[in-house]
Amino acid sequence: IGVGYGSILVFKEFFIEPDVPLWVTQDDEITLRVAVFNYVEEELTATLILQRDDWFKLMDNASKTTILNPNSVSKVEWKIKALKPGLHPVTVFGTANESFDAVRKQVRVVPNGLLVEQTFNGETSKPEKYWVTIYPEALSDSTVAVVKISPGLVAPLITGLDALLGYPFGCVEQTSSKLIPD
């Protein structure tokens, strides 16, 4: 048994990189951009295909073609409309001559509506009852209840302090709001 150290250079002459937002709101129409990279000394004709899925409506052709100059970057765009809330895949395939690339990323589609949160505080030394209101208009797959029990008043502040250390930027209100327990 032994140990060795070294480096590996990984390089592709043709590849694609989708620019997928972290989240969009249901019913948003967005432009999905994909950067197409050509690191060869010749012009390439690239074909990109956006894989269809039921969470979005494709408002363009699924297949797009672009000509890439030698050692250049280009872009391909699709117009889509987000239909279903949830965490969904975005898959793009690209080919150019004998080269192939495929990338799958995820995008979160948040429901089109108003987020309603309720917070209750109390002590466990005596019986307590809390009523959570779930409105009839609430989306059935978006209702979540979280119960957190802390051993004292300091524990939530420590959780907030961890969040504060992770985000040392922004205005005073944004930074200090990280100290407020969930």
C-alpha atoms as one frame of an Amber mdcrd trajectory, in Angstrom:
protein
   0.000   0.000   0.000   1.344   3.395  -0.909   0.376   6.970  -1.407   1.075
   9.107  -4.417   0.394  12.690  -5.261   0.042  14.250  -8.654  -2.184  16.318
 -10.837  -4.490  15.520 -13.694  -5.357  18.011 -16.394  -8.909  17.576 -17.630
  -9.848  19.524 -20.734 -12.661  19.372 -23.247 -12.413  21.119 -26.577 -16.200
  21.422 -26.882 -18.600  21.791 -23.965 -21.789  23.541 -22.899 -22.710  25.360
 -19.691 -26.374  26.191 -18.966 -27.022  29.356 -16.942 -29.936  28.107 -14.846
 -31.466  30.401 -12.201 -31.657  29.076  -8.644 -35.394  29.659  -8.599 -38.240
  31.078 -10.645 -41.856  31.756  -9.793 -44.616  29.642 -11.258 -45.958  31.221
 -14.490 -42.705  33.172 -15.050 -41.468  33.308 -18.635 -37.679  33.208 -18.674
 -34.846  32.965 -21.156 -32.715  29.904 -20.523 -29.184  30.655 -21.759 -26.517
  28.077 -22.552 -22.899  29.038 -23.199 -21.259  26.949 -25.931 -17.460  26.692
 -25.827 -15.222  25.844 -28.806 -11.526  25.390 -27.972 -10.419  23.944 -31.298
  -8.646  25.722 -34.138 -11.530  25.264 -36.560 -15.090  26.468 -36.970 -17.709
  24.154 -35.493 -21.409  23.794 -36.131 -23.021  22.889 -32.827 -26.512  21.537
 -32.256 -28.066  21.884 -28.812 -31.227  20.183 -27.637 -33.233  21.178 -24.576
 -34.921  18.089 -23.151 -38.644  18.642 -22.805 -40.249  18.176 -19.395 -43.784
  18.613 -18.050 -42.816  21.301 -15.535 -42.276  23.922 -18.263 -43.771  24.997
 -21.560 -41.170  25.355 -24.311 -41.889  28.473 -26.376 -39.143  27.770 -28.966
 -37.815  24.835 -30.934 -36.177  22.238 -28.698 -33.251  21.973 -31.121 -31.001
  24.955 -31.896 -27.933  25.236 -34.122 -25.112  27.749 -33.859 -21.810  28.279
 -35.658 -18.783  28.626 -33.396 -15.660  30.412 -34.555 -12.314  28.826 -33.596
 -11.433  29.338 -29.907 -14.650  31.153 -29.106 -17.745  31.116 -26.964 -21.280
  31.556 -28.191 -24.728  31.283 -26.627 -28.009  29.584 -27.354 -31.282  30.689
 -25.779 -34.700  29.166 -25.216 -37.840  30.866 -23.952 -39.684  28.746 -21.396
 -42.619  29.224 -19.042 -42.503  27.589 -15.585 -45.711  25.646 -14.965 -45.336
  23.393 -11.896 -43.874  24.207  -8.471 -41.073  21.988  -7.193 -37.424  21.131
  -7.802 -37.010  20.218 -11.474 -34.212  19.178 -13.841 -33.004  21.200 -16.808
 -31.160  18.943 -19.258 -29.304  20.185 -22.338 -27.452  18.056 -24.902 -24.840
  19.451 -27.284 -23.031  17.962 -30.290 -20.414  19.366 -32.658 -18.651  17.134
 -35.192 -17.492  14.139 -33.120 -17.800  15.926 -29.746 -20.696  15.523 -27.332
 -21.656  17.090 -24.014 -24.680  16.928 -21.748 -25.474  18.907 -18.616 -28.290
  18.505 -16.095 -28.935  21.196 -13.507 -31.845  21.869 -11.201 -34.152  24.823
 -10.815 -36.671  25.430  -8.056 -40.079  26.687  -9.159 -41.809  28.429  -6.260
 -45.613  28.630  -6.223 -47.223  31.753  -7.555 -48.769  33.145  -4.417 -48.166
  34.511  -0.952 -45.927  32.734   1.553 -47.674  32.516   4.931 -45.583  31.644
   7.996 -46.745  31.291  11.590 -44.418  31.193  14.596 -45.347  30.308  18.165
 -43.201  30.516  21.285 -43.862  28.991  24.667 -42.575  26.819  27.459 -42.700
  23.045  27.710 -43.033  23.158  31.496 -46.805  23.431  31.095 -49.227  22.100
  28.475 -49.668  24.364  25.470 -51.951  24.189  22.451 -51.256  25.932  19.172
 -53.570  26.051  16.200 -52.079  26.233  12.743 -54.315  27.693  10.071 -54.106
  26.073   6.656 -56.119  28.155   4.261 -58.358  26.414   1.712 -56.527  28.280
  -1.056 -53.178  26.750  -0.024 -51.514  24.510  -2.560 -51.750  20.915  -1.379
 -48.077  20.109  -2.012 -46.743  23.301  -0.424 -47.990  22.947   3.156 -45.204
  22.244   5.645 -45.194  22.241   9.440 -41.881  22.429  11.323 -41.630  21.999
  15.088 -38.411  23.098  16.801 -37.890  22.563  20.490 -34.947  24.327  22.106
 -33.479  23.553  25.543 -33.452  27.221  26.470 -33.426  30.780  25.216 -29.752
  30.721  24.193 -29.960  27.776  21.746 -31.870  29.660  19.002 -29.410  32.546
  19.298 -26.505  30.172  18.691 -28.253  28.884  15.554 -28.711  32.481  14.423
 -25.071  33.204  15.184 -23.992  30.365  12.850 -26.097  31.910  10.096 -24.622
  35.334  10.820 -21.074  33.999  10.467 -22.025  32.493   7.104 -23.270  35.809
   5.734 -20.949  38.645   6.762 -22.262  41.116   4.213 -25.229  43.316   3.416
 -26.807  46.135   5.360 -27.178  46.135   9.138 -30.809  44.976   8.968 -29.963
  42.001   6.738 -26.990  40.981   8.844 -28.735  41.342  12.209 -31.884  39.524
  10.999 -29.773  36.365  10.806 -29.690  36.405  14.627 -33.472  36.094  14.870
 -34.494  32.442  15.391 -36.763  30.744  12.864
